[in-house]
C-alpha cells in the first residue's frame, strides 16, 4: 500500500474542495482496511485543518461538531493516541479550531 502521505494528500484535496466528510470517511477506511496504511498524526491534523477552511464556506454547527467528534473518536482508537507529540498536534489544532 502507498504511504500515509499519499492518502493525506488526497484528504487535503477533499478538504480544499470543502468535502470534509469524505476526508473523514477516508480516515475511517484507512483505519479499517488492513491493506491500507494506518492514519498518522498528519492524517488527523489534515482533517481538523479542513474544518478551519470551512470559515469561507461554513458548515452548520451540528454538522461541523459531528465531524470533530468523528475525527476524535477515530483518533482515540489508534496507537498514535499514546504519543505525546501526536496529542499535542491534534489537540492544538482542535483548540485553534475552537478559537477561530
C-alpha positions, 0 to 999 in steps of 0.5 A: 500500500502507498504511504500515509502521505499519499492518502493525506494528500488526497484528504487535503484535496477533499478538504480544499474542495470543502468535502470534509466528510469524505476526508473523514470517511477516508480516515475511517477506511484507512483505519479499517482496511488492513491493506491500507496504511494506518492514519498518522498524526498528519492524517488527523491534523489534515482533517481538523485543518479542513474544518478551519477552511470551512470559515469561507464556506461554513458548515452548520454547527451540528454538522461541523461538531459531528465531524470533530467528534468523528475525527476524535473518536477515530483518533482515540482508537489508534496507537498514535493516541499514546504519543505525546507529540501526536496529542499535542498536534491534534489537540492544538489544532482542535483548540485553534479550531475552537478559537477561530 
